[in-house]
């Protein structure tokens, strides 16, 4: 399995083999995450083979095959483990595949070890999907935005798992800070589960914040510029809320959603250096004038002394 062009999270090997743990996270969204207890998925093509392979994501760079073997072999006999690495640098790409001898052990590992810490960082486990067409179809894949910053993968999974079996689930985070970017992806096993989640959760409050839930669209299937319906408005008065903004723009047509992003107001300090320099120049000038007056007074006194003699 080639990893030369693989990227963490959004690109995974697609050639199935027992040693290389075929399949990977969904290509329909940059996600790879937990799965629900809906049983091991069967391979594509209508076969009866049941997968016993797991995808393990969100791994630290120093997690290797030996450590993963110790962790996952405690659940059941492991057939093989592969940490995916860059073909040139051999640096870990942050995910791995674990192959069990039977699907029951794999399902037990998924149910009992999902979101557990590996070297201090919570891992995400999902079934390894052997059929790339399933990952690329986008069926059952939804996009969730306007999430609170403290919502993590487990909270997102717990909220959306009520509506069906989840194949993958992830909150997108900043690579440098590790903080949530406020959106995520949930990939259901069926379109019906996805539609049910959209119907029940779109516009609802999650942790006190209204979220927007909709069908995920791949980049190449999104509307072009001519059919784009979003407007970006800046320099909005600070006392405006979303209702005020909606009222201002609804006269031009029906509005699907309105959102105001509140940031910290930046206050730029005054240029103190120029003021300090002016004060220093003024003090220096006054000092020089004082010295000149003292010299003039001394000269006058010396002339008066000469006259007295």
URKA-V219832 format. One record per residue. RES is the residue in three letters. PSI is psi in degrees with one decimal (* if undefined). NEAR is the number of other C-alpha atoms within 10 Angstrom. Layout:
res->RES psi->PSI near->NEAR
res->RES psi->PSI near->NEAR
This chain:
res->UNK psi->122.8 near->14
res->UNK psi->137.2 near->14
res->UNK psi->15.3 near->16
res->UNK psi->-37.3 near->13
res->UNK psi->9.2 near->10
res->UNK psi->147.8 near->16
res->UNK psi->149.9 near->16
res->UNK psi->138.8 near->19
res->UNK psi->-46.4 near->21
res->UNK psi->-3.7 near->15
res->UNK psi->130.4 near->18
res->UNK psi->157.5 near->25
res->UNK psi->150.2 near->20
res->UNK psi->-6.0 near->19
res->UNK psi->114.7 near->15
res->UNK psi->139.6 near->17
res->UNK psi->152.7 near->11
res->UNK psi->-36.6 near->15
res->UNK psi->-31.9 near->14
res->UNK psi->5.1 near->22
res->UNK psi->80.0 near->29
res->UNK psi->162.4 near->25
res->UNK psi->-173.1 near->24
res->UNK psi->-165.5 near->32
res->UNK psi->164.7 near->34
res->UNK psi->133.0 near->28
res->UNK psi->-13.8 near->20
res->UNK psi->-13.1 near->23
res->UNK psi->152.9 near->27
res->UNK psi->65.9 near->18
res->UNK psi->157.5 near->24
res->UNK psi->114.2 near->33
res->UNK psi->-158.6 near->30
res->UNK psi->160.4 near->28
res->UNK psi->158.0 near->28
res->UNK psi->172.4 near->25
res->UNK psi->60.2 near->15
res->UNK psi->11.8 near->12
res->UNK psi->159.5 near->16
res->UNK psi->136.3 near->21
res->UNK psi->148.5 near->20
res->UNK psi->159.4 near->16
res->UNK psi->162.7 near->17
res->UNK psi->169.4 near->15
res->UNK psi->9.2 near->7
res->UNK psi->13.4 near->7
res->UNK psi->167.8 near->8
res->UNK psi->0.4 near->10
res->UNK psi->132.4 near->11
res->UNK psi->130.4 near->15
res->UNK psi->141.7 near->25
res->UNK psi->23.0 near->24
res->UNK psi->138.7 near->33
res->UNK psi->144.1 near->28
res->UNK psi->129.5 near->26
res->UNK psi->114.7 near->26
res->UNK psi->173.9 near->25
res->UNK psi->42.7 near->20
res->UNK psi->145.8 near->22
res->UNK psi->156.2 near->17
res->UNK psi->-27.5 near->13
res->UNK psi->6.4 near->11
res->UNK psi->124.6 near->16
res->UNK psi->-179.9 near->16
res->UNK psi->-37.5 near->17
res->UNK psi->-45.0 near->11
res->UNK psi->-43.1 near->12
res->UNK psi->-36.3 near->18
res->UNK psi->-44.1 near->17
res->UNK psi->-39.3 near->11
res->UNK psi->-49.7 near->14
res->UNK psi->-21.7 near->20
res->UNK psi->-16.3 near->15
res->UNK psi->-21.1 near->11
res->UNK psi->-40.5 near->17
res->UNK psi->167.3 near->16
res->UNK psi->125.0 near->15
res->UNK psi->131.8 near->20
res->UNK psi->-44.0 near->16
res->UNK psi->157.7 near->17
res->UNK psi->139.8 near->23
res->UNK psi->121.8 near->19
res->UNK psi->121.7 near->22
res->UNK psi->130.8 near->26
res->UNK psi->158.8 near->21
res->UNK psi->136.2 near->16
res->UNK psi->-25.9 near->13
res->UNK psi->-54.7 near->8
res->UNK psi->-18.6 near->8
res->UNK psi->17.9 near->11
res->UNK psi->140.6 near->13
res->UNK psi->140.1 near->19
res->UNK psi->3.4 near->20
res->UNK psi->7.5 near->20
res->UNK psi->162.2 near->27
res->UNK psi->170.1 near->26
res->UNK psi->135.6 near->27
res->UNK psi->122.5 near->29
res->UNK psi->122.9 near->26
res->UNK psi->162.7 near->26
res->UNK psi->-30.0 near->16
res->UNK psi->153.5 near->16
res->UNK psi->-28.3 near->19
res->UNK psi->-40.9 near->16
res->UNK psi->-40.3 near->21
res->UNK psi->-42.8 near->26
res->UNK psi->-37.6 near->26
res->UNK psi->-38.5 near->15
res->UNK psi->-41.3 near->20
res->UNK psi->-45.6 near->25
res->UNK psi->-35.0 near->16
res->UNK psi->-20.0 near->10
res->UNK psi->-1.9 near->17
res->UNK psi->134.6 near->20
res->UNK psi->8.5 near->19
res->UNK psi->155.1 near->13
res->UNK psi->134.9 near->12
res->UNK psi->108.5 near->15
res->UNK psi->38.3 near->12
res->UNK psi->2.3 near->9
res->UNK psi->132.5 near->12
res->UNK psi->129.7 near->18
res->UNK psi->161.1 near->22
res->UNK psi->131.5 near->26
res->UNK psi->137.5 near->31
res->UNK psi->163.7 near->28
res->UNK psi->138.2 near->29
res->UNK psi->118.0 near->27
res->UNK psi->114.5 near->26
res->UNK psi->-29.1 near->24
res->UNK psi->109.4 near->18
res->UNK psi->-25.8 near->20
res->UNK psi->-30.0 near->14
res->UNK psi->-41.3 near->17
res->UNK psi->-34.8 near->20
res->UNK psi->-9.8 near->14
res->UNK psi->-31.2 near->13
res->UNK psi->2.1 near->20
res->UNK psi->130.2 near->18
res->UNK psi->10.5 near->21
res->UNK psi->126.4 near->28
res->UNK psi->157.4 near->24
res->UNK psi->132.1 near->17
res->UNK psi->125.1 near->22
res->UNK psi->171.2 near->17
res->UNK psi->38.1 near->17
res->UNK psi->148.1 near->23
res->UNK psi->149.6 near->17
res->UNK psi->-25.1 near->14
res->UNK psi->0.2 near->11
res->UNK psi->123.0 near->17
res->UNK psi->-175.4 near->18
res->UNK psi->-43.0 near->22
res->UNK psi->-42.3 near->17
res->UNK psi->-39.5 near->15
res->UNK psi->-42.5 near->19
res->UNK psi->-45.9 near->21
res->UNK psi->-35.7 near->10
res->UNK psi->-44.1 near->12
res->UNK psi->-15.0 near->22
res->UNK psi->-11.5 near->20
res->UNK psi->-16.8 near->13
res->UNK psi->-0.1 near->17
res->UNK psi->174.0 near->20
res->UNK psi->125.8 near->19
res->UNK psi->129.6 near->26
res->UNK psi->-39.4 near->29
res->UNK psi->155.3 near->25
res->UNK psi->132.6 near->32
res->UNK psi->138.5 near->25
res->UNK psi->127.1 near->27
res->UNK psi->129.8 near->18
res->UNK psi->156.5 near->16
res->UNK psi->133.1 near->10
res->UNK psi->-31.3 near->9
res->UNK psi->-46.6 near->6
res->UNK psi->-22.8 near->7
res->UNK psi->2.8 near->9
res->UNK psi->150.6 near->15
res->UNK psi->142.2 near->19
res->UNK psi->-0.1 near->16
res->UNK psi->11.9 near->19
res->UNK psi->164.1 near->20
res->UNK psi->-176.8 near->25
res->UNK psi->143.5 near->28
res->UNK psi->125.7 near->32
res->UNK psi->111.3 near->34
res->UNK psi->161.1 near->27
res->UNK psi->-29.6 near->21
res->UNK psi->155.8 near->15
res->UNK psi->-31.9 near->17
res->UNK psi->-41.7 near->14
res->UNK psi->-40.8 near->21
res->UNK psi->-44.6 near->25
res->UNK psi->-38.4 near->18
res->UNK psi->-42.1 near->14
res->UNK psi->-41.2 near->22
res->UNK psi->-43.9 near->20
res->UNK psi->-40.1 near->13
res->UNK psi->-29.8 near->12
res->UNK psi->-17.6 near->19
res->UNK psi->123.4 near->15
res->UNK psi->1.0 near->14
res->UNK psi->163.8 near->14
res->UNK psi->128.5 near->12
res->UNK psi->114.1 near->16
res->UNK psi->39.9 near->13
res->UNK psi->6.1 near->9
res->UNK psi->133.4 near->12
res->UNK psi->125.6 near->17
res->UNK psi->156.7 near->19
res->UNK psi->127.2 near->18
res->UNK psi->130.9 near->25
res->UNK psi->173.0 near->18
res->UNK psi->133.1 near->19
res->UNK psi->137.2 near->20
res->UNK psi->128.2 near->15
res->UNK psi->155.1 near->14
res->UNK psi->-38.5 near->9
res->UNK psi->-6.2 near->7
res->UNK psi->2.8 near->8
res->UNK psi->157.6 near->11
res->UNK psi->145.6 near->11
res->UNK psi->179.8 near->9
res->UNK psi->-35.7 near->7
res->UNK psi->-30.7 near->6
res->UNK psi->11.0 near->8
res->UNK psi->134.2 near->9
res->UNK psi->8.3 near->10
res->UNK psi->143.4 near->10
res->UNK psi->138.3 near->6
res->UNK psi->125.0 near->5
res->UNK psi->131.2 near->8
res->UNK psi->173.4 near->6
res->UNK psi->36.5 near->5
res->UNK psi->137.5 near->10
res->UNK psi->142.3 near->8
res->UNK psi->-23.6 near->8
res->UNK psi->3.1 near->6
res->UNK psi->139.3 near->10
res->UNK psi->-176.1 near->13
res->UNK psi->-34.4 near->13
res->UNK psi->-40.2 near->10
res->UNK psi->-39.8 near->10
res->UNK psi->-41.5 near->16
res->UNK psi->-44.4 near->16
res->UNK psi->-34.8 near->10
res->UNK psi->-31.3 near->10
res->UNK psi->-10.8 near->12
res->UNK psi->-13.4 near->11
res->UNK psi->-16.3 near->9
res->UNK psi->-8.3 near->7
res->UNK psi->170.8 near->7
res->UNK psi->135.2 near->9
res->UNK psi->127.7 near->13
res->UNK psi->-42.2 near->9
res->UNK psi->153.3 near->10
res->UNK psi->136.0 near->13
res->UNK psi->133.4 near->12
res->UNK psi->122.3 near->13
res->UNK psi->120.1 near->6
res->UNK psi->118.4 near->7
res->UNK psi->176.5 near->6
res->UNK psi->133.6 near->5
res->UNK psi->127.2 near->7
res->UNK psi->129.2 near->6
res->UNK psi->118.6 near->6
res->UNK psi->126.6 near->6
res->UNK psi->153.0 near->6
res->UNK psi->157.2 near->8
res->UNK psi->96.1 near->8
res->UNK psi->-27.6 near->9
res->UNK psi->-41.8 near->9
res->UNK psi->-42.6 near->10
res->UNK psi->-42.8 near->11
res->UNK psi->-37.8 near->11
res->UNK psi->-40.6 near->11
res->UNK psi->-40.6 near->12
res->UNK psi->-41.1 near->12
res->UNK psi->-41.2 near->12
res->UNK psi->-40.1 near->12
res->UNK psi->-43.6 near->12
res->UNK psi->-39.7 near->12
res->UNK psi->-40.9 near->12
res->UNK psi->-43.2 near->12
res->UNK psi->-38.8 near->12
res->UNK psi->-41.9 near->12
res->UNK psi->-41.4 near->12
res->UNK psi->-39.1 near->12
res->UNK psi->-41.1 near->12
res->UNK psi->-39.7 near->12
res->UNK psi->-40.7 near->12
res->UNK psi->-39.1 near->12
res->UNK psi->-41.1 near->12
res->UNK psi->-41.6 near->12
res->UNK psi->-40.7 near->11
res->UNK psi->-39.6 near->11
res->UNK psi->-42.3 near->11
res->UNK psi->-41.1 near->12
res->UNK psi->-40.0 near->11
res->UNK psi->-39.2 near->11
res->UNK psi->-37.3 near->10
res->UNK psi->-38.3 near->10
res->UNK psi->-37.4 near->10
res->UNK psi->-38.5 near->10
res->UNK psi->-40.3 near->8
res->UNK psi->-39.3 near->7
res->UNK psi->-30.7 near->6
res->UNK psi->* near->5
